[in-house]
Amino acid sequence: MFGEPLASRARRLLPIYGLLLPGLLLFAAWAAYPIARSFVMSFTDWRLMGESTFVGLENYVRALRDPAFHRAVVTTVGYAVVTVIGQLVLGLGAALLLNERIRGRATLRLVYYLPVISSWVIVSLIFVWLYNGQTGVLNWLLNDLLGVIDANVAWLAEPATALWAIAVLGIWKGVGWTMVVYLAGLQTVPEELHEAAAMDGAGTWARFRAVTLPFLRSTTTFLLVVLTIGGFSTFIPIYVMSTSATGVIGGPLKSTEVALTYTWKQAFGGGFDFAYAAALSFLVAGIVALISLLELRLAREQSQP
C-alpha cells in the first residue's frame, strides 16, 4: 500500500472522499463552525447590537465565582448519579431477564425499548399529568388506593421531590437503551463457562458474579461514560416539567436548576448574555470530559490483573 503511486492512490480514494464530502460539509456548517464560533465568543464581551470586545478569561472567572452556577452543577451531579445508577441497575436486570428463553421475549424487548424512541416533550407532559398534585395518578395510587401517604403531594412543586420526580422519568426513558447494550454484551459470555460453573456447584448469584460480570466490564464502562454525558446534558424534561408545574424554569426554589437550564437562562432568559452562556457551556463540557476520563481510567485500572 505504501509503495502505491500517488496518482493511483488518489484515483482510488477520490470516490470515497467524494461520498464523505456532503456529510463533512454539513458537519462543518451545523456543528464545527458554531462550536468554534461559540468558543471565540466566550472570550469576548459579545453584544447583539454594537461592537464586541475581547475580555480574555473574564467570563470563565465570573462563572467560577458564580454561586448560582455552582449550585446548578451540584444539582446536575445529583441528577446524573441517580439516573446513571438507576439505568445501569434496571437495564442490567431487564437484560438478564430478557436474555433467557422465555415466552414473548421479542415483544417484551420491544415494550422495554418503546420509551427510548418516544418524544421527550410528550413523555414529559405525560409525567406532569401523573405527578399532578390534585388529580395525578401517582397521588391516587399512593393516597386513595394504597393509603401509603396521608395527603396528596405536589411532586413537581415541592423542592424536596421535584428533581427526583424528574429523575424517575430519566431512568424510565433510558432503561430500554441500556438493556439493549447489555443484551449485546451478554452475547459475548461463553455458555460453556456457565455450564462448567454450574457443574462445580456454583449457584445463580455466584455464576453471575464470577462469570457474567467480568465479561460485562467493558460494556458497563461504555454505558457509564455515555449515560454520564446524557445526565449532564439533560434539559428538555427539566424545562417542560418545571415550567408546566410551577411556571418557572428551575422549579421551586431552583431545586431543579441544572447546568444547561442555567446556561439557557443566561442566553435567552432575558439577559441575552451569550458570551457568558458560551463560557458556561464549555465549562460544563470540560467537567463532563474530566469525569469521563476518570471513569475510563478507573475502569482500566480495575481491568488490570
C-alpha positions in Angstrom: 0.0 0.0 0.0 2.8 2.4 0.9 4.5 1.7 -2.4 1.4 2.6 -4.4 1.9 5.6 -6.8 0.4 8.8 -5.6 -1.8 9.3 -8.7 -3.2 5.7 -8.4 -3.9 6.1 -4.7 -5.6 9.4 -5.3 -7.8 7.9 -8.0 -8.7 5.1 -5.7 -9.5 7.3 -2.7 -11.2 10.1 -4.6 -14.7 8.4 -4.8 -14.5 7.6 -1.1 -13.8 11.2 -0.1 -16.4 12.4 -2.6 -19.1 10.3 -0.8 -17.9 11.7 2.6 -17.8 15.3 1.5 -21.5 16.2 1.8 -21.6 14.8 5.3 -18.4 16.6 6.3 -19.7 19.9 4.8 -23.0 19.5 6.8 -21.0 18.8 10.0 -18.8 21.8 9.4 -21.8 24.1 8.8 -24.0 22.9 11.6 -21.6 21.7 14.3 -17.9 22.5 13.9 -18.4 26.2 12.9 -20.9 27.0 15.6 -18.8 25.3 18.3 -15.7 27.2 17.1 -17.6 30.5 16.9 -19.0 30.0 20.4 -15.6 29.2 21.8 -14.3 32.5 20.4 -17.4 34.3 21.7 -16.7 33.0 25.2 -13.6 35.3 25.4 -15.4 38.4 24.4 -18.0 40.8 25.7 -20.3 39.9 22.9 -23.2 42.2 22.1 -26.2 41.5 19.9 -26.1 45.2 18.8 -22.8 47.1 18.7 -19.2 46.2 18.8 -17.9 43.2 20.8 -14.6 43.5 22.8 -12.1 40.9 23.8 -12.1 40.3 27.6 -9.9 37.2 27.9 -10.8 34.8 30.7 -13.2 37.2 32.4 -16.4 35.1 31.5 -14.7 32.0 32.8 -13.6 33.6 36.0 -17.1 35.0 36.5 -18.5 31.5 36.1 -16.1 30.0 38.6 -17.2 32.7 41.1 -20.9 32.4 40.4 -22.7 30.6 43.3 -25.8 30.0 41.2 -23.7 28.1 38.7 -22.1 26.2 41.5 -25.5 25.1 42.8 -26.7 24.2 39.3 -23.6 22.0 38.8 -24.2 20.2 42.1 -27.8 19.6 41.2 -26.7 18.3 37.8 -24.3 15.9 39.5 -27.0 14.6 41.8 -29.4 14.1 38.9 -26.7 12.3 36.9 -25.7 10.0 39.8 -29.3 8.9 40.4 -30.2 8.4 36.8 -27.0 6.7 35.8 -27.1 4.2 38.7 -30.9 3.6 38.1 -30.4 2.9 34.4 -27.4 0.6 34.9 -29.1 -1.5 37.6 -32.6 -1.7 36.0 -31.1 -2.1 32.4 -28.9 -4.9 33.5 -31.8 -6.6 35.3 -34.0 -6.3 32.2 -31.2 -7.6 30.0 -30.7 -10.7 32.2 -34.4 -11.4 32.3 -34.9 -11.0 28.5 -31.7 -12.9 27.7 -33.5 -16.0 28.9 -35.6 -18.1 26.6 -39.0 -17.0 27.8 -42.3 -16.8 26.0 -42.9 -13.4 24.3 -39.3 -12.3 24.7 -39.3 -10.3 21.4 -42.4 -8.5 22.4 -41.1 -7.7 25.8 -37.9 -6.3 24.4 -39.9 -4.0 22.1 -42.1 -2.8 25.0 -39.0 -2.0 27.1 -37.4 -0.1 24.2 -40.5 2.0 23.3 -39.8 4.7 25.8 -36.4 5.3 24.2 -37.9 6.3 20.8 -40.7 8.3 22.4 -40.6 12.1 22.2 -39.0 13.8 25.3 -41.7 16.5 25.2 -44.6 14.1 25.0 -43.4 11.8 27.8 -42.5 14.8 30.0 -46.1 16.1 29.6 -47.5 12.7 30.5 -45.4 12.6 33.6 -46.6 16.1 34.5 -50.1 14.6 34.5 -49.0 11.6 36.5 -47.4 13.8 39.1 -50.3 16.3 39.3 -50.9 17.4 42.9 -54.7 17.1 42.7 -55.7 14.7 40.1 -52.5 12.8 39.3 -52.4 9.0 39.0 -49.5 8.7 41.5 -51.4 10.5 44.3 -54.5 8.4 43.6 -52.4 5.2 43.8 -50.4 6.1 46.9 -53.1 8.1 48.8 -56.6 6.8 47.7 -55.8 3.2 46.8 -52.9 2.1 49.0 -53.0 4.6 51.8 -49.2 5.0 51.8 -49.4 8.8 52.2 -51.9 10.8 54.2 -52.4 13.7 51.7 -51.7 14.4 48.1 -48.2 15.6 47.3 -47.4 18.3 44.7 -44.4 16.2 43.4 -43.1 18.8 40.9 -43.9 21.8 43.1 -42.1 20.7 46.3 -38.3 21.4 46.5 -37.7 18.1 48.2 -39.3 15.9 45.5 -39.2 17.9 42.2 -35.7 16.9 41.0 -36.1 13.2 41.9 -39.5 13.0 40.3 -37.9 14.2 37.1 -35.1 11.7 37.6 -37.6 8.9 37.6 -38.6 9.9 34.1 -34.9 10.0 33.0 -34.4 6.4 34.4 -37.6 5.1 32.8 -36.8 6.5 29.4 -33.2 5.2 29.4 -33.6 1.7 30.7 -34.6 0.3 27.3 -31.4 1.6 25.6 -29.2 0.3 28.5 -30.9 -3.0 28.3 -30.2 -3.4 24.5 -26.5 -2.6 25.1 -26.3 -5.1 27.9 -28.0 -7.7 25.8 -25.3 -7.2 23.2 -22.7 -7.7 25.9 -24.3 -10.8 27.3 -23.9 -12.5 23.9 -20.1 -12.4 24.5 -20.4 -14.5 27.6 -19.5 -18.2 26.7 -22.2 -20.6 27.7 -19.6 -23.2 28.5 -18.3 -21.2 31.4 -21.8 -21.1 33.0 -22.2 -24.8 32.5 -18.8 -25.5 34.0 -19.5 -23.3 37.0 -22.9 -25.0 37.5 -21.2 -28.4 37.4 -18.8 -27.2 40.1 -21.8 -26.3 42.3 -22.0 -22.6 41.7 -25.4 -21.1 42.2 -27.1 -18.4 40.1 -25.6 -15.5 42.1 -22.1 -17.0 42.1 -22.2 -17.6 38.3 -23.4 -14.0 37.8 -20.7 -12.5 39.9 -17.8 -14.7 38.7 -18.7 -15.3 35.1 -21.2 -12.7 33.7 -20.0 -9.5 35.4 -16.3 -9.8 34.3 -17.4 -10.1 30.7 -19.7 -7.1 31.0 -16.9 -4.8 32.4 -16.2 -3.1 29.1 -19.9 -2.7 28.4 -20.5 -1.2 31.8 -17.6 1.3 31.2 -19.1 2.3 27.9 -22.6 2.8 29.4 -21.2 4.7 32.4 -19.5 7.2 30.2 -22.4 7.7 27.8 -25.0 7.8 30.5 -22.9 10.4 32.4 -22.8 12.6 29.4 -26.5 12.2 29.0 -27.1 13.1 32.6 -25.2 16.3 32.3 -26.9 17.1 29.1 -30.4 17.0 30.5 -32.6 19.9 29.5 -35.9 19.1 27.9 -37.6 17.2 30.8 -36.4 19.9 33.3 -37.7 22.7 31.1 -41.0 21.1 30.3 -41.9 19.6 33.7 -40.7 22.6 35.7 -42.5 25.2 33.6 -45.6 23.1 33.4 -45.9 22.6 37.1 -44.6 25.9 38.5 -44.2 28.2 35.5 -40.6 28.7 36.4 -37.5 27.2 34.7 -35.6 25.7 37.6 -38.6 24.7 39.6 -39.4 25.5 43.2 -36.6 27.4 45.0 -34.4 26.5 42.0 -34.4 22.8 43.1 -34.4 21.6 39.5 -31.9 24.2 38.2 -29.3 22.2 36.3 -26.3 23.4 34.4 -28.0 23.6 31.0 -31.1 25.4 32.2 -28.9 27.9 34.0 -26.9 28.4 30.8 -30.1 28.7 28.7 -31.3 31.4 31.1 -28.2 33.5 30.6 -28.6 33.3 26.9 -32.3 33.5 26.3 -33.9 34.2 29.7 -33.9 38.0 29.3 -30.3 39.0 29.7 -29.0 37.8 26.3 -25.6 37.3 27.8 -24.4 35.0 25.0 -20.7 35.2 25.8 -21.2 34.2 29.4 -23.6 31.4 28.3 -20.9 30.2 25.9 -18.3 30.1 28.7 -20.7 28.2 30.9 -21.3 25.6 28.2 -17.6 25.0 27.7 -17.1 24.7 31.4 -19.8 22.1 31.6 -18.2 20.3 28.6 -14.9 20.3 30.4 -16.5 18.8 33.6 -18.1 16.1 31.6 -14.8 15.3 29.8 -12.9 15.2 33.1 -15.5 12.8 34.7 -15.5 10.6 31.6 -11.7 10.4 31.7 -11.7 9.5 35.3 -14.3 6.8 34.7 -12.2 5.3 31.9 -9.1 5.4 34.0 -10.8 3.7 36.9 -12.2 1.0 34.6 -8.8 0.4 33.1 -7.1 0.1 36.5 -9.8 -2.4 37.6 -9.3 -4.5 34.4 -5.6 -4.9 35.0 -4.6 -8.1 37.0 
